[in-house]
């Protein structure tokens, strides 16, 4: 079955220690630091025991979203990419992709992507 945005891949961006929050017990602060780096705002934030799923958008631009996963066990941030543009998502796109690509499965069990398609993303 063909998916609306083609193949999905997950690319490690950096470890939490690289932005100075490796032992951060306060997840609000951890996400705040990530938002400062990404220069975005969290339009969606789903927190689970092993991970966080974020839709990050440029303020006042409803078609600027990108999806990130924070692996709480591995303490690393990753970008979820699709074929074509992956930083032009809307909130509605995110809501649709959530179920279509089973994104919560990756957040609930980050080992699903840790053991497969890991390659560093180019910034």
C-alpha positions as CSV (number, residue, x, y, z in Angstrom):
1,X,0.0,0.0,0.0
2,X,1.3,3.4,-1.0
3,X,1.6,6.0,1.7
4,X,0.7,9.7,1.2
5,X,4.3,11.0,1.7
6,X,6.3,8.0,0.4
7,X,8.9,6.3,2.5
8,X,9.7,7.6,6.0
9,X,13.2,7.7,7.5
10,X,14.4,8.8,10.9
11,X,17.8,10.6,11.1
12,X,19.7,11.2,14.3
13,X,20.4,14.9,14.8
14,X,22.3,15.1,18.1
15,X,22.4,13.7,21.6
16,X,21.0,15.8,24.5
17,X,24.4,16.2,26.1
18,X,25.5,18.1,22.9
19,X,23.1,20.8,23.8
20,X,23.8,20.7,27.6
21,X,20.7,18.9,28.8
22,X,21.8,15.2,29.1
23,X,20.8,14.7,32.7
24,X,17.8,16.9,32.5
25,X,14.9,15.6,34.6
26,X,12.7,18.4,33.6
27,X,11.3,17.6,30.1
28,X,9.8,21.0,29.8
29,X,13.3,22.6,30.0
30,X,14.7,20.0,27.6
31,X,12.1,20.8,25.0
32,X,12.5,24.5,25.6
33,X,16.3,24.3,24.9
34,X,15.5,22.3,21.7
35,X,13.0,24.9,20.7
36,X,15.6,27.6,21.1
37,X,18.0,25.7,18.8
38,X,15.3,25.0,16.2
39,X,13.9,28.5,16.4
40,X,10.5,27.1,16.4
41,X,7.5,26.5,18.6
42,X,5.9,23.1,19.6
43,X,2.6,22.9,17.7
44,X,2.1,19.3,19.0
45,X,3.8,17.6,21.9
46,X,3.1,14.0,22.7
47,X,5.0,12.7,25.8
48,X,5.4,9.0,26.5
49,X,7.6,7.1,29.0
50,X,10.3,6.3,26.4
51,X,10.0,9.3,24.0
52,X,8.6,12.6,23.0
53,X,7.0,13.3,19.6
54,X,7.1,17.0,18.5
55,X,5.7,18.9,15.6
56,X,7.8,22.1,15.5
57,X,6.7,25.1,13.5
58,X,8.0,28.5,12.6
59,X,5.8,31.1,14.5
60,X,3.0,32.5,12.4
61,X,3.6,30.0,9.5
62,X,1.0,27.2,9.6
63,X,2.8,25.2,6.8
64,X,6.3,25.1,8.3
65,X,6.2,22.0,10.6
66,X,8.8,19.3,11.0
67,X,8.5,16.2,13.1
68,X,11.0,15.3,15.7
69,X,11.4,12.4,18.2
70,X,13.3,12.6,21.4
71,X,14.4,9.2,22.6
72,X,14.4,9.4,26.4
73,X,16.4,6.2,26.8
74,X,19.1,7.0,24.2
75,X,18.9,10.7,25.0
76,X,18.9,11.8,21.4
77,X,16.9,14.0,19.1
78,X,15.9,12.7,15.6
79,X,14.2,14.2,12.6
80,X,11.4,12.2,10.9
81,X,11.8,12.6,7.1
82,X,9.5,11.8,4.2
83,X,10.1,11.8,0.5
84,X,10.1,15.4,-0.8
85,X,9.7,18.3,1.6
86,X,9.4,17.4,5.3
87,X,9.5,20.8,6.8
88,X,6.2,22.2,5.3
89,X,3.8,20.2,7.4
90,X,0.6,21.6,8.9
91,X,-1.1,20.5,12.1
92,X,-3.6,18.6,10.0
93,X,-0.8,16.9,8.1
94,X,0.7,15.9,11.4
95,X,-2.6,14.5,12.7
96,X,-3.0,12.4,9.5
97,X,0.6,11.2,9.5
98,X,0.4,10.2,13.1
99,X,-1.8,7.2,12.3
100,X,-0.7,6.5,8.7
101,X,2.9,6.1,9.7
102,X,2.3,4.7,13.2
103,X,4.5,7.4,14.7
104,X,3.4,6.7,18.2
105,X,4.9,3.2,17.9
106,X,8.3,4.7,17.4
107,X,7.9,7.1,20.4
108,X,6.6,4.3,22.6
109,X,9.5,2.0,21.6
110,X,12.5,4.0,20.1
111,X,14.4,0.7,19.6
112,X,12.3,0.4,16.5
113,X,14.3,3.1,14.8
114,X,17.5,2.8,16.8
115,X,18.2,-0.6,15.2
116,X,17.3,0.2,11.6
117,X,17.7,3.3,9.5
118,X,20.1,5.4,11.6
119,X,22.3,7.8,9.6
120,X,23.3,11.3,10.7
121,X,21.2,14.0,9.1
122,X,22.9,16.9,7.5
123,X,22.1,20.2,9.2
